Amino acid sequence: MQVTEKGQVTIPKRLRDAAGILPGSQVSFTLEGGKIIIRKAGTGTDDRRKSLRAAAARVRKSLDAPFRQMDSEAIMAFLRPDDDSGA
């Protein structure tokens, strides 16, 4: 595999598929004992929580002022249908 002038390489498809690396995925690089290790970033529990919290913050910012004051139970009650048909 050849490294380009910009330091780029192509990760073989079979390895991308096995690691779950899709277009737009973030990866991290570390050097361990003279080997370059590539890991899919954002796969740890803390990373997922951070990502979910950031997404929730974006949603909260997009809500009108009355909705920002509501707790989760009030929001769920608002979203539920008025009838008992389950639809």
Rosetta silent file (secondary structure, phi, psi, omega in degrees, C-alpha in Angstrom):
SEQUENCE: MQVTEKGQVTIPKRLRDAAGILPGSQVSFTLEGGKIIIRKAGTGTDDRRKSLRAAAARVRKSLDAPFRQMDSEAIMAFLRPDDDSGA
SCORE:     score description
SCORE:     0.000 S_00000001
   1 L     0.000  132.871 -176.014    0.000    0.000    0.000 S_00000001
   2 L   -99.730  138.887  175.530    1.442    3.337   -1.003 S_00000001
   3 L   -90.804  130.665 -179.729    1.344    6.495    1.101 S_00000001
   4 L   -75.284  172.949  178.694    0.512    9.610   -0.936 S_00000001
   5 L   -59.692  -29.319  178.252    2.453   12.856   -0.789 S_00000001
   6 L   -84.762    0.150 -178.870   -0.172   14.134    1.674 S_00000001
   7 L    84.108   18.513 -177.761    0.343   11.082    3.925 S_00000001
   8 L   -93.880  146.528  171.770   -2.918    9.446    2.873 S_00000001
   9 L  -136.200  160.532  175.521   -3.632    5.734    2.452 S_00000001
  10 L   -99.865  125.720  175.461   -6.791    3.836    1.579 S_00000001
  11 L   -76.577  124.148 -178.967   -8.076    1.462    4.244 S_00000001
  12 L   -55.886  143.212 -175.880   -8.982   -1.769    2.412 S_00000001
  13 H   -55.460  -42.355 -178.271  -12.735   -2.359    2.152 S_00000001
  14 H   -61.751  -34.325  177.570  -12.642   -5.691    3.992 S_00000001
  15 H   -74.929  -40.494  176.595  -10.992   -3.964    6.981 S_00000001
  16 H   -60.161  -45.358  179.769  -13.393   -0.990    6.868 S_00000001
  17 H   -62.143  -45.357 -178.160  -16.336   -3.385    6.776 S_00000001
  18 H   -64.397  -33.345 -178.370  -14.962   -5.498    9.635 S_00000001
  19 H   -91.146   -6.071 -178.860  -14.348   -2.401   11.791 S_00000001
  20 L    72.331   29.817  179.495  -17.656   -0.749   10.890 S_00000001
  21 L   -91.254  116.001 -178.755  -15.920    2.266    9.374 S_00000001
  22 L  -110.099  165.955  174.730  -18.302    4.054    7.018 S_00000001
  23 L   -54.771  131.196 -178.100  -17.860    7.226    4.969 S_00000001
  24 L    92.270   -9.682  177.966  -17.764   10.082    7.469 S_00000001
  25 L   -64.250  148.929  174.975  -16.624    7.873   10.359 S_00000001
  26 L   -94.979  139.918  175.683  -14.035    9.321   12.706 S_00000001
  27 E  -127.872  156.944  175.706  -10.858    7.335   13.361 S_00000001
  28 E  -123.091  153.408 -179.097   -7.986    7.843   15.774 S_00000001
  29 E  -120.525  136.854  173.242   -4.320    6.981   15.364 S_00000001
  30 E  -135.498  157.368  176.607   -1.869    5.863   18.045 S_00000001
  31 E  -109.519  118.889 -178.228    1.700    4.657   17.939 S_00000001
  32 E  -128.827  108.673  177.666    2.264    1.446   19.920 S_00000001
  33 L    57.610   39.761  179.138    5.677   -0.189   19.874 S_00000001
  34 L    83.546    0.980  178.181    6.547    1.140   16.432 S_00000001
  35 E  -109.051  139.830  174.475    3.147    0.186   14.978 S_00000001
  36 E   -90.036  122.947 -179.126    0.510    2.671   13.880 S_00000001
  37 E  -107.863  127.256  176.845   -2.871    1.605   15.260 S_00000001
  38 E  -107.405  127.123  178.236   -6.056    2.948   13.651 S_00000001
  39 E  -126.282  144.725  172.901   -9.217    2.747   15.757 S_00000001
  40 E   -67.777  124.567 -177.910  -12.751    3.792   14.996 S_00000001
  41 L   -82.395  157.428  174.918  -13.297    6.824   17.234 S_00000001
  42 L    76.436   24.463 -178.618  -16.392    7.414   19.315 S_00000001
  43 L  -102.891   -7.177  178.654  -17.091    3.777   20.130 S_00000001
  44 L   -80.153  159.773 -179.805  -16.581    3.990   23.891 S_00000001
  45 H   -58.327  -44.008 -179.958  -19.463    4.482   26.335 S_00000001
  46 H   -62.995  -38.804  178.384  -18.186    7.922   27.334 S_00000001
  47 H   -64.831  -41.080  179.360  -17.932    8.962   23.679 S_00000001
  48 H   -65.923  -42.080  178.491  -21.513    7.828   22.998 S_00000001
  49 H   -62.973  -42.905  178.599  -22.802    9.687   26.054 S_00000001
  50 H   -61.052  -42.929  179.588  -20.934   12.826   25.012 S_00000001
  51 H   -64.724  -43.200  179.429  -22.380   12.560   21.515 S_00000001
  52 H   -65.826  -40.702  178.241  -25.932   12.023   22.830 S_00000001
  53 H   -63.744  -40.205  178.384  -25.634   14.942   25.241 S_00000001
  54 H   -64.487  -40.859  178.557  -24.420   17.200   22.430 S_00000001
  55 H   -65.134  -42.525  178.564  -27.341   16.104   20.231 S_00000001
  56 H   -63.136  -38.876  178.419  -29.820   16.724   23.056 S_00000001
  57 H   -63.696  -39.952  177.933  -28.344   20.195   23.614 S_00000001
  58 H   -63.751  -41.229  179.721  -28.798   21.000   19.911 S_00000001
  59 H   -64.962  -45.880 -179.903  -32.426   19.858   20.059 S_00000001
  60 H   -57.893  -40.354  179.901  -33.101   21.901   23.218 S_00000001
  61 H   -64.878  -28.214 -177.083  -31.692   25.019   21.554 S_00000001
  62 H   -83.537  -10.448 -177.390  -34.029   24.519   18.598 S_00000001
  63 L   -81.226  150.631  173.366  -37.177   24.351   20.760 S_00000001
  64 L   -66.037  157.642 -176.054  -39.468   27.288   21.417 S_00000001
  65 H   -51.522  -45.097 -179.372  -39.228   28.818   24.902 S_00000001
  66 H   -59.855  -36.672 -179.677  -42.338   27.017   26.329 S_00000001
  67 H   -71.071  -32.835  179.913  -40.924   23.607   25.342 S_00000001
  68 H   -64.207  -23.714 -179.246  -37.542   24.357   26.911 S_00000001
  69 L   -84.732  -14.437 -176.093  -39.300   24.706   30.268 S_00000001
  70 L   -80.533  144.593  173.118  -41.003   21.295   30.005 S_00000001
  71 L   -87.012  175.965 -174.596  -39.569   18.167   31.607 S_00000001
  72 H   -61.834  -37.150  179.328  -39.444   14.853   29.742 S_00000001
  73 H   -63.898  -41.983  179.835  -42.793   13.637   31.138 S_00000001
  74 H   -66.092  -39.237  178.159  -44.570   16.790   29.961 S_00000001
  75 H   -65.176  -43.400  179.236  -43.011   16.503   26.509 S_00000001
  76 H   -63.572  -40.314  177.972  -44.025   12.838   26.240 S_00000001
  77 H   -62.836  -38.887  178.294  -47.594   13.693   27.316 S_00000001
  78 H   -63.872  -39.022 -176.382  -47.684   16.404   24.643 S_00000001
  79 H   -77.906  -24.153 -178.372  -46.500   13.962   21.965 S_00000001
  80 L   -71.126  147.639  177.136  -48.923   11.158   22.886 S_00000001
  81 L   -67.285  154.032 -179.487  -52.245   10.995   21.057 S_00000001
  82 L   -71.928  -28.553 -177.474  -55.319   12.201   22.959 S_00000001
  83 L   -91.047  170.300 -178.945  -57.269    8.994   22.334 S_00000001
  84 L   -97.416   16.536 -175.851  -56.608    5.509   23.715 S_00000001
  85 L   -74.108  -13.617 -179.670  -56.509    3.823   20.294 S_00000001
  86 L    82.246    2.044 -179.582  -52.728    3.489   20.439 S_00000001
  87 L   -90.140    0.000    0.000  -52.344    5.203   17.075 S_00000001
